[in-house]
Amino acid sequence: MRRVYLVAFYVLFLLGSGANASEQQVVYTLGSGDKVRVTVFGEEDLSGEFEVSGEGTLSLPLIGSVDALGYSISRLERSIEAKLEDGFLKKPRVSIEVLNYRPFYVMGEVKEPGSYPYVNGMSALNAVALGGGFTYRAVKEKITVIRATDATRTPETIPPEGVILPGDVVRIEERFF
């Protein structure tokens, strides 16, 4: 019986420890340059592929400009449904799928710094690999990221398995000896 309690405690500890909290709490938000497919069920003329403009909006048929910058997919779906329901359709159902994510950037002590296309589920180590891997001067234990969604642009240190999102800037520091 004591063993059952210990196992239960261990499972609760792992769940509550926040070991994967950063991965679980990351919700993708749209930004300029993202391309999405908007499907309005039963309304082919209102459906299509659209790009989030530099101002952070989508220009949709019938309802015009819709704010998208910083919106999650589900929030944007609800926003479009509300606009369509306001005098255009009865009980519209909208589905949104991201077709192309905006790029992320890798800087510092990698062999090929630059911008790279985002792939869903990207980790910091994947980003470094896309950048050609670490140089011999790299501090491999210190990966910093500036989140595209952070208005203060404050760098944060993340583990190699830390989540990278579109628009993020990943920086690998240089060691001095």
C-alpha positions in Angstrom: 0.0 0.0 0.0 2.8 2.3 0.8 4.3 1.7 -2.6 1.0 2.9 -4.3 1.1 6.1 -2.3 4.7 6.7 -3.3 3.9 6.1 -7.0 0.9 8.4 -6.8 3.0 11.1 -5.1 5.7 10.8 -7.7 3.2 11.1 -10.6 1.5 14.1 -8.9 5.0 15.7 -8.3 5.9 15.3 -12.0 2.6 16.7 -13.1 2.8 19.6 -10.8 6.5 20.3 -11.0 6.2 22.3 -14.2 8.9 20.2 -15.9 7.1 20.6 -19.2 5.1 23.7 -18.2 6.7 25.9 -20.9 5.7 23.4 -23.6 2.2 23.0 -22.3 1.5 26.7 -21.8 2.7 27.8 -25.3 -0.3 28.8 -27.4 0.5 29.9 -31.0 -0.6 33.4 -31.8 -0.8 34.8 -35.3 1.5 37.4 -36.7 2.4 39.3 -39.8 3.4 37.0 -42.6 1.4 33.9 -41.5 -0.7 32.4 -44.2 -4.0 30.7 -43.2 -6.8 28.8 -44.8 -10.2 30.0 -43.6 -13.0 27.6 -44.2 -16.6 28.8 -43.7 -18.6 25.6 -43.8 -21.2 25.6 -46.6 -19.9 28.9 -48.0 -17.2 28.3 -50.6 -17.2 31.9 -51.7 -16.2 33.0 -48.2 -13.5 30.4 -47.8 -9.9 30.7 -49.0 -6.3 31.3 -48.3 -5.3 34.6 -46.7 -2.1 36.2 -45.4 -1.9 38.2 -42.2 -0.9 41.7 -43.4 1.8 43.9 -42.0 -0.9 45.7 -39.9 -1.9 42.3 -38.4 -5.2 41.9 -40.3 -6.9 39.5 -42.6 -8.9 40.9 -45.5 -11.9 38.5 -45.9 -14.7 38.6 -48.4 -18.0 40.1 -47.3 -16.8 41.2 -43.8 -13.6 43.0 -44.8 -10.7 43.5 -42.4 -10.5 41.3 -39.3 -7.8 41.7 -36.6 -5.6 38.7 -36.4 -2.3 39.9 -34.8 -1.7 38.2 -31.5 -4.9 36.1 -31.8 -4.9 32.3 -31.2 -6.5 30.2 -33.9 -9.6 29.6 -31.8 -10.0 33.2 -30.9 -9.8 34.2 -34.6 -12.4 31.6 -35.5 -14.8 33.0 -32.9 -14.1 36.6 -34.1 -14.9 35.7 -37.7 -18.0 33.8 -36.7 -19.2 36.8 -34.7 -18.7 39.1 -37.7 -20.4 36.7 -40.1 -23.3 36.3 -37.7 -23.8 40.0 -37.5 -26.2 40.4 -40.4 -24.7 37.9 -42.9 -25.1 34.3 -41.9 -27.1 32.3 -39.3 -24.9 30.2 -37.1 -21.7 30.3 -39.2 -19.0 27.7 -38.5 -15.5 28.7 -39.2 -12.3 26.6 -39.2 -8.8 28.0 -39.6 -5.6 26.2 -40.4 -2.1 27.7 -40.6 -0.5 26.9 -43.9 2.8 28.8 -43.7 4.3 30.1 -40.4 6.4 33.2 -40.4 10.2 32.4 -40.1 12.3 32.3 -36.9 15.9 33.5 -36.6 19.1 31.9 -35.4 22.0 34.2 -34.4 25.4 34.0 -32.7 27.7 31.0 -32.6 26.1 28.7 -35.2 27.7 27.8 -38.5 24.9 29.3 -40.7 23.0 32.1 -38.9 19.9 33.5 -40.6 16.2 33.1 -40.9 14.6 29.7 -41.3 11.1 28.4 -42.1 9.2 27.3 -39.0 8.1 23.7 -38.5 5.5 22.9 -35.9 7.0 21.5 -32.7 10.4 23.2 -33.2 12.8 23.0 -30.2 15.8 25.1 -29.5 18.1 22.3 -30.4 16.3 21.8 -33.8 16.8 25.5 -34.5 20.5 25.2 -33.8 20.7 22.2 -36.1 19.0 24.1 -38.9 21.6 26.8 -38.4 24.3 24.2 -39.1 25.1 23.3 -35.5 27.2 25.0 -32.9 30.6 26.6 -33.7 33.6 25.5 -31.6 33.2 28.8 -29.7 29.6 28.3 -28.7 28.3 28.1 -25.1 26.2 25.0 -25.7 24.5 25.2 -22.3 23.2 28.8 -22.8 20.5 29.2 -25.5 18.6 32.5 -25.3 15.4 33.4 -27.1 13.6 36.6 -27.7 10.0 35.8 -28.1 8.2 37.5 -31.0 5.2 37.9 -28.7 7.2 39.7 -26.0 6.7 43.5 -26.4 9.7 44.1 -24.1 12.0 41.9 -26.2 13.6 40.5 -23.0 15.9 37.6 -23.7 15.2 34.4 -21.7 17.4 31.4 -21.3 15.8 28.1 -22.3 16.9 24.5 -22.3 17.8 22.7 -25.5 14.3 21.1 -25.6 12.6 24.5 -25.1 9.9 25.4 -27.5 10.6 27.8 -30.4 7.8 29.7 -32.1 7.5 31.6 -35.4 9.2 35.0 -35.2 11.4 34.1 -32.3 15.1 35.0 -32.3 17.4 32.3 -31.0 20.8 33.4 -29.9 23.8 31.2 -29.1 26.4 33.0 -26.9 30.2 32.9 -27.5 32.6 31.5 -24.9 35.7 33.5 -24.3 38.2 30.8 -23.3 
